[in-house]
Amino acid sequence: MARKGRKRSIQVWGVVLENGNEVNAGDDGIVSVFAAGNKEVIVTDDKATKTTLLNSDGEPEKWVSYLPRFN
């Protein structure tokens, strides 16, 4: 049975963006990376501040693939 409702964000090790750049949890200033169900990328810094990544036009960056976490 298919899930209904809003797609949730999942915590991942890293994502590949539409422009080909990669964002990983090990990058400088990034503690964790979330791949949102609406294809946006949310990162958390060492002060636990969540930020949506924006492109140069001020629009949210979109991910095309991600590396899942297995904990």
mmCIF file of the N, C-alpha and C atoms, coordinates in Angstrom:
data_MODEL
# 
_entry.id   MODEL 
# 
loop_
_atom_site.group_PDB 
_atom_site.id 
_atom_site.type_symbol 
_atom_site.label_atom_id 
_atom_site.label_alt_id 
_atom_site.label_comp_id 
_atom_site.label_asym_id 
_atom_site.label_entity_id 
_atom_site.label_seq_id 
_atom_site.pdbx_PDB_ins_code 
_atom_site.Cartn_x 
_atom_site.Cartn_y 
_atom_site.Cartn_z 
_atom_site.occupancy 
_atom_site.B_iso_or_equiv 
_atom_site.pdbx_formal_charge 
_atom_site.auth_seq_id 
_atom_site.auth_comp_id 
_atom_site.auth_asym_id 
_atom_site.auth_atom_id 
_atom_site.pdbx_PDB_model_num 
ATOM 1   N N  . MET A 1 1  ? 0.846  -1.170 0.000   1.00 0.00 ? 1  MET A N  1 
ATOM 2   C CA . MET A 1 1  ? 0.000  0.000  0.000   1.00 0.00 ? 1  MET A CA 1 
ATOM 3   C C  . MET A 1 1  ? 0.895  1.238  0.000   1.00 0.00 ? 1  MET A C  1 
ATOM 4   N N  . ALA A 1 2  ? 0.562  2.182  -0.836  1.00 0.00 ? 2  ALA A N  1 
ATOM 5   C CA . ALA A 1 2  ? 1.348  3.410  -0.941  1.00 0.00 ? 2  ALA A CA 1 
ATOM 6   C C  . ALA A 1 2  ? 1.092  4.316  0.252   1.00 0.00 ? 2  ALA A C  1 
ATOM 7   N N  . ARG A 1 3  ? 2.135  5.012  0.639   1.00 0.00 ? 3  ARG A N  1 
ATOM 8   C CA . ARG A 1 3  ? 2.017  5.968  1.733   1.00 0.00 ? 3  ARG A CA 1 
ATOM 9   C C  . ARG A 1 3  ? 1.295  7.209  1.266   1.00 0.00 ? 3  ARG A C  1 
ATOM 10  N N  . LYS A 1 4  ? 0.453  7.734  2.100   1.00 0.00 ? 4  LYS A N  1 
ATOM 11  C CA . LYS A 1 4  ? -0.257 8.960  1.763   1.00 0.00 ? 4  LYS A CA 1 
ATOM 12  C C  . LYS A 1 4  ? 0.252  10.090 2.638   1.00 0.00 ? 4  LYS A C  1 
ATOM 13  N N  . GLY A 1 5  ? 0.103  11.291 2.152   1.00 0.00 ? 5  GLY A N  1 
ATOM 14  C CA . GLY A 1 5  ? 0.501  12.439 2.956   1.00 0.00 ? 5  GLY A CA 1 
ATOM 15  C C  . GLY A 1 5  ? 1.815  13.041 2.517   1.00 0.00 ? 5  GLY A C  1 
ATOM 16  N N  . ARG A 1 6  ? 2.338  13.887 3.387   1.00 0.00 ? 6  ARG A N  1 
ATOM 17  C CA . ARG A 1 6  ? 3.567  14.630 3.112   1.00 0.00 ? 6  ARG A CA 1 
ATOM 18  C C  . ARG A 1 6  ? 4.794  13.739 3.196   1.00 0.00 ? 6  ARG A C  1 
ATOM 19  N N  . LYS A 1 7  ? 5.717  13.939 2.260   1.00 0.00 ? 7  LYS A N  1 
ATOM 20  C CA . LYS A 1 7  ? 6.982  13.213 2.314   1.00 0.00 ? 7  LYS A CA 1 
ATOM 21  C C  . LYS A 1 7  ? 7.860  13.860 3.369   1.00 0.00 ? 7  LYS A C  1 
ATOM 22  N N  . ARG A 1 8  ? 8.548  13.044 4.163   1.00 0.00 ? 8  ARG A N  1 
ATOM 23  C CA . ARG A 1 8  ? 9.354  13.583 5.250   1.00 0.00 ? 8  ARG A CA 1 
ATOM 24  C C  . ARG A 1 8  ? 10.813 13.701 4.836   1.00 0.00 ? 8  ARG A C  1 
ATOM 25  N N  . SER A 1 9  ? 11.552 14.483 5.571   1.00 0.00 ? 9  SER A N  1 
ATOM 26  C CA . SER A 1 9  ? 12.989 14.627 5.357   1.00 0.00 ? 9  SER A CA 1 
ATOM 27  C C  . SER A 1 9  ? 13.700 13.447 5.995   1.00 0.00 ? 9  SER A C  1 
ATOM 28  N N  . ILE A 1 10 ? 14.796 13.020 5.372   1.00 0.00 ? 10 ILE A N  1 
ATOM 29  C CA . ILE A 1 10 ? 15.600 11.962 5.963   1.00 0.00 ? 10 ILE A CA 1 
ATOM 30  C C  . ILE A 1 10 ? 17.040 12.445 6.091   1.00 0.00 ? 10 ILE A C  1 
ATOM 31  N N  . GLN A 1 11 ? 17.697 12.009 7.152   1.00 0.00 ? 11 GLN A N  1 
ATOM 32  C CA . GLN A 1 11 ? 19.089 12.382 7.354   1.00 0.00 ? 11 GLN A CA 1 
ATOM 33  C C  . GLN A 1 11 ? 19.954 11.472 6.494   1.00 0.00 ? 11 GLN A C  1 
ATOM 34  N N  . VAL A 1 12 ? 20.895 12.054 5.760   1.00 0.00 ? 12 VAL A N  1 
ATOM 35  C CA . VAL A 1 12 ? 21.748 11.313 4.839   1.00 0.00 ? 12 VAL A CA 1 
ATOM 36  C C  . VAL A 1 12 ? 23.210 11.707 5.060   1.00 0.00 ? 12 VAL A C  1 
ATOM 37  N N  . TRP A 1 13 ? 24.134 10.915 4.498   1.00 0.00 ? 13 TRP A N  1 
ATOM 38  C CA . TRP A 1 13 ? 25.562 11.252 4.584   1.00 0.00 ? 13 TRP A CA 1 
ATOM 39  C C  . TRP A 1 13 ? 25.906 12.387 3.638   1.00 0.00 ? 13 TRP A C  1 
ATOM 40  N N  . GLY A 1 14 ? 25.240 12.422 2.485   1.00 0.00 ? 14 GLY A N  1 
ATOM 41  C CA . GLY A 1 14 ? 25.531 13.468 1.517   1.00 0.00 ? 14 GLY A CA 1 
ATOM 42  C C  . GLY A 1 14 ? 24.547 13.442 0.370   1.00 0.00 ? 14 GLY A C  1 
ATOM 43  N N  . VAL A 1 15 ? 24.540 14.519 -0.427  1.00 0.00 ? 15 VAL A N  1 
ATOM 44  C CA . VAL A 1 15 ? 23.657 14.627 -1.584  1.00 0.00 ? 15 VAL A CA 1 
ATOM 45  C C  . VAL A 1 15 ? 24.435 15.161 -2.779  1.00 0.00 ? 15 VAL A C  1 
ATOM 46  N N  . VAL A 1 16 ? 23.919 14.848 -3.968  1.00 0.00 ? 16 VAL A N  1 
ATOM 47  C CA . VAL A 1 16 ? 24.418 15.435 -5.209  1.00 0.00 ? 16 VAL A CA 1 
ATOM 48  C C  . VAL A 1 16 ? 23.338 16.395 -5.676  1.00 0.00 ? 16 VAL A C  1 
ATOM 49  N N  . LEU A 1 17 ? 23.730 17.630 -5.941  1.00 0.00 ? 17 LEU A N  1 
ATOM 50  C CA . LEU A 1 17 ? 22.789 18.666 -6.352  1.00 0.00 ? 17 LEU A CA 1 
ATOM 51  C C  . LEU A 1 17 ? 22.579 18.649 -7.858  1.00 0.00 ? 17 LEU A C  1 
ATOM 52  N N  . GLU A 1 18 ? 21.525 19.325 -8.316  1.00 0.00 ? 18 GLU A N  1 
ATOM 53  C CA . GLU A 1 18 ? 21.228 19.404 -9.751  1.00 0.00 ? 18 GLU A CA 1 
ATOM 54  C C  . GLU A 1 18 ? 22.382 19.979 -10.555 1.00 0.00 ? 18 GLU A C  1 
ATOM 55  N N  . ASN A 1 19 ? 23.150 20.890 -9.960  1.00 0.00 ? 19 ASN A N  1 
ATOM 56  C CA . ASN A 1 19 ? 24.261 21.515 -10.685 1.00 0.00 ? 19 ASN A CA 1 
ATOM 57  C C  . ASN A 1 19 ? 25.534 20.663 -10.660 1.00 0.00 ? 19 ASN A C  1 
ATOM 58  N N  . GLY A 1 20 ? 25.484 19.473 -10.040 1.00 0.00 ? 20 GLY A N  1 
ATOM 59  C CA . GLY A 1 20 ? 26.619 18.562 -10.023 1.00 0.00 ? 20 GLY A CA 1 
ATOM 60  C C  . GLY A 1 20 ? 27.486 18.656 -8.781  1.00 0.00 ? 20 GLY A C  1 
ATOM 61  N N  . ASN A 1 21 ? 27.296 19.668 -7.965  1.00 0.00 ? 21 ASN A N  1 
ATOM 62  C CA . ASN A 1 21 ? 28.058 19.799 -6.722  1.00 0.00 ? 21 ASN A CA 1 
ATOM 63  C C  . ASN A 1 21 ? 27.589 18.778 -5.700  1.00 0.00 ? 21 ASN A C  1 
ATOM 64  N N  . GLU A 1 22 ? 28.478 18.453 -4.769  1.00 0.00 ? 22 GLU A N  1 
ATOM 65  C CA . GLU A 1 22 ? 28.145 17.516 -3.708  1.00 0.00 ? 22 GLU A CA 1 
ATOM 66  C C  . GLU A 1 22 ? 28.221 18.212 -2.355  1.00 0.00 ? 22 GLU A C  1 
ATOM 67  N N  . VAL A 1 23 ? 27.329 17.829 -1.452  1.00 0.00 ? 23 VAL A N  1 
ATOM 68  C CA . VAL A 1 23 ? 27.331 18.338 -0.080  1.00 0.00 ? 23 VAL A CA 1 
ATOM 69  C C  . VAL A 1 23 ? 27.370 17.121 0.824   1.00 0.00 ? 23 VAL A C  1 
ATOM 70  N N  . ASN A 1 24 ? 28.367 17.068 1.714   1.00 0.00 ? 24 ASN A N  1 
ATOM 71  C CA . ASN A 1 24 ? 28.544 15.923 2.605   1.00 0.00 ? 24 ASN A CA 1 
ATOM 72  C C  . ASN A 1 24 ? 28.548 16.366 4.057   1.00 0.00 ? 24 ASN A C  1 
ATOM 73  N N  . ALA A 1 25 ? 28.224 15.438 4.944   1.00 0.00 ? 25 ALA A N  1 
ATOM 74  C CA . ALA A 1 25 ? 28.213 15.738 6.372   1.00 0.00 ? 25 ALA A CA 1 
ATOM 75  C C  . ALA A 1 25 ? 29.612 16.069 6.885   1.00 0.00 ? 25 ALA A C  1 
ATOM 76  N N  . GLY A 1 26 ? 30.662 15.693 6.171   1.00 0.00 ? 26 GLY A N  1 
ATOM 77  C CA . GLY A 1 26 ? 32.019 15.978 6.598   1.00 0.00 ? 26 GLY A CA 1 
ATOM 78  C C  . GLY A 1 26 ? 32.584 17.289 6.093   1.00 0.00 ? 26 GLY A C  1 
ATOM 79  N N  . ASP A 1 27 ? 31.819 18.031 5.301   1.00 0.00 ? 27 ASP A N  1 
ATOM 80  C CA . ASP A 1 27 ? 32.290 19.318 4.784   1.00 0.00 ? 27 ASP A CA 1 
ATOM 81  C C  . ASP A 1 27 ? 32.451 20.322 5.918   1.00 0.00 ? 27 ASP A C  1 
ATOM 82  N N  . ASP A 1 28 ? 33.299 21.323 5.702   1.00 0.00 ? 28 ASP A N  1 
ATOM 83  C CA . ASP A 1 28 ? 33.542 22.353 6.725   1.00 0.00 ? 28 ASP A CA 1 
ATOM 84  C C  . ASP A 1 28 ? 32.249 23.052 7.118   1.00 0.00 ? 28 ASP A C  1 
ATOM 85  N N  . GLY A 1 29 ? 31.980 23.109 8.415   1.00 0.00 ? 29 GLY A N  1 
ATOM 86  C CA . GLY A 1 29 ? 30.818 23.811 8.924   1.00 0.00 ? 29 GLY A CA 1 
ATOM 87  C C  . GLY A 1 29 ? 29.511 23.048 8.855   1.00 0.00 ? 29 GLY A C  1 
ATOM 88  N N  . ILE A 1 30 ? 29.525 21.833 8.294   1.00 0.00 ? 30 ILE A N  1 
ATOM 89  C CA . ILE A 1 30 ? 28.301 21.040 8.172   1.00 0.00 ? 30 ILE A CA 1 
ATOM 90  C C  . ILE A 1 30 ? 28.406 19.819 9.074   1.00 0.00 ? 30 ILE A C  1 
ATOM 91  N N  . VAL A 1 31 ? 27.416 19.650 9.939   1.00 0.00 ? 31 VAL A N  1 
ATOM 92  C CA . VAL A 1 31 ? 27.384 18.505 10.840  1.00 0.00 ? 31 VAL A CA 1 
ATOM 93  C C  . VAL A 1 31 ? 26.476 17.409 10.297  1.00 0.00 ? 31 VAL A C  1 
ATOM 94  N N  . SER A 1 32 ? 25.318 17.795 9.743   1.00 0.00 ? 32 SER A N  1 
ATOM 95  C CA . SER A 1 32 ? 24.406 16.813 9.180   1.00 0.00 ? 32 SER A CA 1 
ATOM 96  C C  . SER A 1 32 ? 23.702 17.376 7.957   1.00 0.00 ? 32 SER A C  1 
ATOM 97  N N  . VAL A 1 33 ? 23.247 16.458 7.096   1.00 0.00 ? 33 VAL A N  1 
ATOM 98  C CA . VAL A 1 33 ? 22.576 16.815 5.851   1.00 0.00 ? 33 VAL A CA 1 
ATOM 99  C C  . VAL A 1 33 ? 21.237 16.091 5.812   1.00 0.00 ? 33 VAL A C  1 
ATOM 100 N N  . PHE A 1 34 ? 20.185 16.803 5.424   1.00 0.00 ? 34 PHE A N  1 
ATOM 101 C CA . PHE A 1 34 ? 18.855 16.223 5.294   1.00 0.00 ? 34 PHE A CA 1 
ATOM 102 C C  . PHE A 1 34 ? 18.382 16.375 3.859   1.00 0.00 ? 34 PHE A C  1 
ATOM 103 N N  . ALA A 1 35 ? 17.846 15.302 3.282   1.00 0.00 ? 35 ALA A N  1 
ATOM 104 C CA . ALA A 1 35 ? 17.231 15.335 1.959   1.00 0.00 ? 35 ALA A CA 1 
ATOM 105 C C  . ALA A 1 35 ? 15.730 15.408 2.182   1.00 0.00 ? 35 ALA A C  1 
ATOM 106 N N  . ALA A 1 36 ? 15.131 16.544 1.846   1.00 0.00 ? 36 ALA A N  1 
ATOM 107 C CA . ALA A 1 36 ? 13.704 16.746 2.067   1.00 0.00 ? 36 ALA A CA 1 
ATOM 108 C C  . ALA A 1 36 ? 12.901 16.079 0.957   1.00 0.00 ? 36 ALA A C  1 
ATOM 109 N N  . GLY A 1 37 ? 11.665 15.742 1.277   1.00 0.00 ? 37 GLY A N  1 
ATOM 110 C CA . GLY A 1 37 ? 10.781 15.102 0.316   1.00 0.00 ? 37 GLY A CA 1 
ATOM 111 C C  . GLY A 1 37 ? 10.453 15.969 -0.882  1.00 0.00 ? 37 GLY A C  1 
ATOM 112 N N  . ASN A 1 38 ? 10.546 17.280 -0.731  1.00 0.00 ? 38 ASN A N  1 
ATOM 113 C CA . ASN A 1 38 ? 10.299 18.199 -1.844  1.00 0.00 ? 38 ASN A CA 1 
ATOM 114 C C  . ASN A 1 38 ? 11.579 18.511 -2.621  1.00 0.00 ? 38 ASN A C  1 
ATOM 115 N N  . LYS A 1 39 ? 12.618 17.689 -2.429  1.00 0.00 ? 39 LYS A N  1 
ATOM 116 C CA . LYS A 1 39 ? 13.918 17.773 -3.125  1.00 0.00 ? 39 LYS A CA 1 
ATOM 117 C C  . LYS A 1 39 ? 14.815 18.906 -2.634  1.00 0.00 ? 39 LYS A C  1 
ATOM 118 N N  . GLU A 1 40 ? 14.479 19.586 -1.532  1.00 0.00 ? 40 GLU A N  1 
ATOM 119 C CA . GLU A 1 40 ? 15.354 20.614 -0.983  1.00 0.00 ? 40 GLU A CA 1 
ATOM 120 C C  . GLU A 1 40 ? 16.408 19.974 -0.082  1.00 0.00 ? 40 GLU A C  1 
ATOM 121 N N  . VAL A 1 41 ? 17.506 20.691 0.127   1.00 0.00 ? 41 VAL A N  1 
ATOM 122 C CA . VAL A 1 41 ? 18.606 20.215 0.972   1.00 0.00 ? 41 VAL A CA 1 
ATOM 123 C C  . VAL A 1 41 ? 18.688 21.109 2.205   1.00 0.00 ? 41 VAL A C  1 
ATOM 124 N N  . ILE A 1 42 ? 18.676 20.476 3.377   1.00 0.00 ? 42 ILE A N  1 
ATOM 125 C CA . ILE A 1 42 ? 18.754 21.199 4.637   1.00 0.00 ? 42 ILE A CA 1 
ATOM 126 C C  . ILE A 1 42 ? 20.019 20.724 5.351   1.00 0.00 ? 42 ILE A C  1 
ATOM 127 N N  . VAL A 1 43 ? 20.842 21.659 5.816   1.00 0.00 ? 43 VAL A N  1 
ATOM 128 C CA . VAL A 1 43 ? 22.069 21.316 6.525   1.00 0.00 ? 43 VAL A CA 1 
ATOM 129 C C  . VAL A 1 43 ? 22.006 21.877 7.940   1.00 0.00 ? 43 VAL A C  1 
ATOM 130 N N  . THR A 1 44 ? 22.725 21.221 8.854   1.00 0.00 ? 44 THR A N  1 
ATOM 131 C CA . THR A 1 44 ? 22.828 21.661 10.239  1.00 0.00 ? 44 THR A CA 1 
ATOM 132 C C  . THR A 1 44 ? 24.287 21.945 10.543  1.00 0.00 ? 44 THR A C  1 
ATOM 133 N N  . ASP A 1 45 ? 24.544 23.080 11.207  1.00 0.00 ? 45 ASP A N  1 
ATOM 134 C CA . ASP A 1 45 ? 25.925 23.420 11.575  1.00 0.00 ? 45 ASP A CA 1 
ATOM 135 C C  . ASP A 1 45 ? 26.217 22.969 12.996  1.00 0.00 ? 45 ASP A C  1 
ATOM 136 N N  . ASP A 1 46 ? 27.413 23.281 13.483  1.00 0.00 ? 46 ASP A N  1 
ATOM 137 C CA . ASP A 1 46 ? 27.818 22.836 14.814  1.00 0.00 ? 46 ASP A CA 1 
ATOM 138 C C  . ASP A 1 46 ? 27.070 23.527 15.946  1.00 0.00 ? 46 ASP A C  1 
ATOM 139 N N  . LYS A 1 47 ? 26.312 24.571 15.650  1.00 0.00 ? 47 LYS A N  1 
ATOM 140 C CA . LYS A 1 47 ? 25.484 25.241 16.660  1.00 0.00 ? 47 LYS A CA 1 
ATOM 141 C C  . LYS A 1 47 ? 24.025 24.789 16.568  1.00 0.00 ? 47 LYS A C  1 
ATOM 142 N N  . ALA A 1 48 ? 23.778 23.703 15.827  1.00 0.00 ? 48 ALA A N  1 
ATOM 143 C CA . ALA A 1 48 ? 22.448 23.110 15.633  1.00 0.00 ? 48 ALA A CA 1 
ATOM 144 C C  . ALA A 1 48 ? 21.487 24.044 14.906  1.00 0.00 ? 48 ALA A C  1 
ATOM 145 N N  . THR A 1 49 ? 22.008 24.897 14.029  1.00 0.00 ? 49 THR A N  1 
ATOM 146 C CA . THR A 1 49 ? 21.183 25.788 13.225  1.00 0.00 ? 49 THR A CA 1 
ATOM 147 C C  . THR A 1 49 ? 20.882 25.112 11.899  1.00 0.00 ? 49 THR A C  1 
ATOM 148 N N  . LYS A 1 50 ? 19.598 24.920 11.604  1.00 0.00 ? 50 LYS A N  1 
ATOM 149 C CA . LYS A 1 50 ? 19.195 24.313 10.333  1.00 0.00 ? 50 LYS A CA 1 
ATOM 150 C C  . LYS A 1 50 ? 19.047 25.399 9.280   1.00 0.00 ? 50 LYS A C  1 
ATOM 151 N N  . THR A 1 51 ? 19.613 25.135 8.095   1.00 0.00 ? 51 THR A N  1 
ATOM 152 C CA . THR A 1 51 ? 19.592 26.092 7.004   1.00 0.00 ? 51 THR A CA 1 
ATOM 153 C C  . THR A 1 51 ? 19.271 25.374 5.711   1.00 0.00 ? 51 THR A C  1 
ATOM 154 N N  . THR A 1 52 ? 18.363 25.931 4.913   1.00 0.00 ? 52 THR A N  1 
ATOM 155 C CA . THR A 1 52 ? 18.080 25.405 3.586   1.00 0.00 ? 52 THR A CA 1 
ATOM 156 C C  . THR A 1 52 ? 19.104 25.989 2.627   1.00 0.00 ? 52 THR A C  1 
ATOM 157 N N  . LEU A 1 53 ? 19.754 25.128 1.839   1.00 0.00 ? 53 LEU A N  1 
ATOM 158 C CA . LEU A 1 53 ? 20.740 25.614 0.875   1.00 0.00 ? 53 LEU A CA 1 
ATOM 159 C C  . LEU A 1 53 ? 20.043 26.360 -0.254  1.00 0.00 ? 53 LEU A C  1 
ATOM 160 N N  . LEU A 1 54 ? 20.563 27.524 -0.593  1.00 0.00 ? 54 LEU A N  1 
ATOM 161 C CA . LEU A 1 54 ? 19.995 28.349 -1.657  1.00 0.00 ? 54 LEU A CA 1 
ATOM 162 C C  . LEU A 1 54 ? 21.004 28.520 -2.780  1.00 0.00 ? 54 LEU A C  1 
ATOM 163 N N  . ASN A 1 55 ? 20.510 28.614 -4.022  1.00 0.00 ? 55 ASN A N  1 
ATOM 164 C CA . ASN A 1 55 ? 21.401 28.866 -5.151  1.00 0.00 ? 55 ASN A CA 1 
ATOM 165 C C  . ASN A 1 55 ? 21.618 30.365 -5.295  1.00 0.00 ? 55 ASN A C  1 
ATOM 166 N N  . SER A 1 56 ? 22.318 30.783 -6.326  1.00 0.00 ? 56 SER A N  1 
ATOM 167 C CA . SER A 1 56 ? 22.652 32.201 -6.506  1.00 0.00 ? 56 SER A CA 1 
ATOM 168 C C  . SER A 1 56 ? 21.419 33.065 -6.773  1.00 0.00 ? 56 SER A C  1 
ATOM 169 N N  . ASP A 1 57 ? 20.317 32.453 -7.220  1.00 0.00 ? 57 ASP A N  1 
ATOM 170 C CA . ASP A 1 57 ? 19.080 33.193 -7.467  1.00 0.00 ? 57 ASP A CA 1 
ATOM 171 C C  . ASP A 1 57 ? 18.221 33.311 -6.219  1.00 0.00 ? 57 ASP A C  1 
ATOM 172 N N  . GLY A 1 58 ? 18.654 32.707 -5.113  1.00 0.00 ? 58 GLY A N  1 
ATOM 173 C CA . GLY A 1 58 ? 17.896 32.759 -3.880  1.00 0.00 ? 58 GLY A CA 1 
ATOM 174 C C  . GLY A 1 58 ? 16.840 31.672 -3.761  1.00 0.00 ? 58 GLY A C  1 
ATOM 175 N N  . GLU A 1 59 ? 16.839 30.722 -4.704  1.00 0.00 ? 59 GLU A N  1 
ATOM 176 C CA . GLU A 1 59 ? 15.884 29.618 -4.666  1.00 0.00 ? 59 GLU A CA 1 
ATOM 177 C C  . GLU A 1 59 ? 16.552 28.407 -4.036  1.00 0.00 ? 59 GLU A C  1 
ATOM 178 N N  . PRO A 1 60 ? 15.780 27.529 -3.399  1.00 0.00 ? 60 PRO A N  1 
ATOM 179 C CA . PRO A 1 60 ? 16.371 26.345 -2.756  1.00 0.00 ? 60 PRO A CA 1 
ATOM 180 C C  . PRO A 1 60 ? 17.065 25.423 -3.763  1.00 0.00 ? 60 PRO A C  1 
ATOM 181 N N  . GLU A 1 61 ? 18.240 24.931 -3.365  1.00 0.00 ? 61 GLU A N  1 
ATOM 182 C CA . GLU A 1 61 ? 18.948 23.934 -4.168  1.00 0.00 ? 61 GLU A CA 1 
ATOM 183 C C  . GLU A 1 61 ? 18.146 22.637 -4.148  1.00 0.00 ? 61 GLU A C  1 
ATOM 184 N N  . LYS A 1 62 ? 18.174 21.890 -5.237  1.00 0.00 ? 62 LYS A N  1 
ATOM 185 C CA . LYS A 1 62 ? 17.462 20.612 -5.334  1.00 0.00 ? 62 LYS A CA 1 
ATOM 186 C C  . LYS A 1 62 ? 18.476 19.481 -5.442  1.00 0.00 ? 62 LYS A C  1 
ATOM 187 N N  . TRP A 1 63 ? 18.203 18.357 -4.758  1.00 0.00 ? 63 TRP A N  1 
ATOM 188 C CA . TRP A 1 63 ? 19.082 17.205 -4.836  1.00 0.00 ? 63 TRP A CA 1 
ATOM 189 C C  . TRP A 1 63 ? 18.568 16.250 -5.904  1.00 0.00 ? 63 TRP A C  1 
ATOM 190 N N  . VAL A 1 64 ? 19.505 15.505 -6.540  1.00 0.00 ? 64 VAL A N  1 
ATOM 191 C CA . VAL A 1 64 ? 19.131 14.503 -7.537  1.00 0.00 ? 64 VAL A CA 1 
ATOM 192 C C  . VAL A 1 64 ? 19.390 13.090 -7.022  1.00 0.00 ? 64 VAL A C  1 
ATOM 193 N N  . SER A 1 65 ? 20.357 12.951 -6.112  1.00 0.00 ? 65 SER A N  1 
ATOM 194 C CA . SER A 1 65 ? 20.609 11.649 -5.479  1.00 0.00 ? 65 SER A CA 1 
ATOM 195 C C  . SER A 1 65 ? 21.243 11.889 -4.125  1.00 0.00 ? 65 SER A C  1 
ATOM 196 N N  . TYR A 1 66 ? 21.192 10.841 -3.282  1.00 0.00 ? 66 TYR A N  1 
ATOM 197 C CA . TYR A 1 66 ? 21.760 10.960 -1.952  1.00 0.00 ? 66 TYR A CA 1 
ATOM 198 C C  . TYR A 1 66 ? 22.373 9.643  -1.522  1.00 0.00 ? 66 TYR A C  1 
ATOM 199 N N  . LEU A 1 67 ? 23.287 9.724  -0.554  1.00 0.00 ? 67 LEU A N  1 
ATOM 200 C CA . LEU A 1 67 ? 23.904 8.558  0.038   1.00 0.00 ? 67 LEU A CA 1 
ATOM 201 C C  . LEU A 1 67 ? 23.258 8.354  1.406   1.00 0.00 ? 67 LEU A C  1 
ATOM 202 N N  . PRO A 1 68 ? 22.446 7.302  1.559   1.00 0.00 ? 68 PRO A N  1 
ATOM 203 C CA . PRO A 1 68 ? 21.714 7.126  2.823   1.00 0.00 ? 68 PRO A CA 1 
ATOM 204 C C  . PRO A 1 68 ? 22.614 6.749  3.980   1.00 0.00 ? 68 PRO A C  1 
ATOM 205 N N  . ARG A 1 69 ? 22.125 7.007  5.183   1.00 0.00 ? 69 ARG A N  1 
ATOM 206 C CA . ARG A 1 69 ? 22.812 6.616  6.412   1.00 0.00 ? 69 ARG A CA 1 
ATOM 207 C C  . ARG A 1 69 ? 22.283 5.265  6.849   1.00 0.00 ? 69 ARG A C  1 
ATOM 208 N N  . PHE A 1 70 ? 23.160 4.420  7.327   1.00 0.00 ? 70 PHE A N  1 
ATOM 209 C CA . PHE A 1 70 ? 22.750 3.130  7.875   1.00 0.00 ? 70 PHE A CA 1 
ATOM 210 C C  . PHE A 1 70 ? 23.256 3.077  9.305   1.00 0.00 ? 70 PHE A C  1 
ATOM 211 N N  . ASN A 1 71 ? 22.408 3.401  10.249  1.00 0.00 ? 71 ASN A N  1 
ATOM 212 C CA . ASN A 1 71 ? 22.787 3.406  11.665  1.00 0.00 ? 71 ASN A CA 1 
ATOM 213 C C  . ASN A 1 71 ? 22.112 2.263  12.371  1.00 0.00 ? 71 ASN A C  1 
# 
